[in-house]
Amino acid sequence: MPIDPYAALNAMLRAEAARFTPPARKARPTAPPTVPDAAAEPESEQKRTAPADSAA
């Protein structure tokens, strides 16, 4: 049985394209992990910064 050159070329091109194609994305990405409220920093509290040392 003779080999069809176009079918062989098509198969080689498909194989090469599959190597360089990035993996397909999932339809629904998973939800990001939630941060517990206790670990979250309250917004009403202001962060304290050290005063600038003018002697240095």
N, C-alpha and C positions, 0 to 999 in steps of 0.2 A: 504494500500500500504506500503510495508516494506521500511525502510530507508536504503539506500546504505551506509555502513560505510566508504568506500573509498571516496565516493563523499563528505560525511560530513567532513572527515579528510582533504580532499583537500580544501574545502571551509574555514575551520578553519585556515589552513596554509596560504592560500592566504590572509585572513583578517589580520593575524598577520604580514605577510610580508609587507602588505600595510601600516601598522602602523609605521614601522621602516624604510621604504624606503624614502629617501629624495625626495622632489618634483622635477619633471622633469624640466630641464633648458629650456628656450625659445630658439628657433632656431636662432634668431637674437637678440642679446642684444641691448638695446637702446643706442644711442650715448651719451657719457658723456657730461655734460654741458660745453660749451666753455667759456673761460675766455676772457672778453673784453680786447682789446689791451691797453686801457687807464689804466686799473688796473694792467697790467703786468709791472714789474720793468724793466727799460731799462738795457741791459747788459753792455753798455759802461760806465755807472756810477758805480764807485766802492763804496762799503760801507765804511763809516768812522767808525773807532773804537776809543774808548777813549784810550789815552796813559796810560800805566801802571804806577801807582803811587808807586814810590820806597819808599816814606816816610811811607807808611801804613804797 
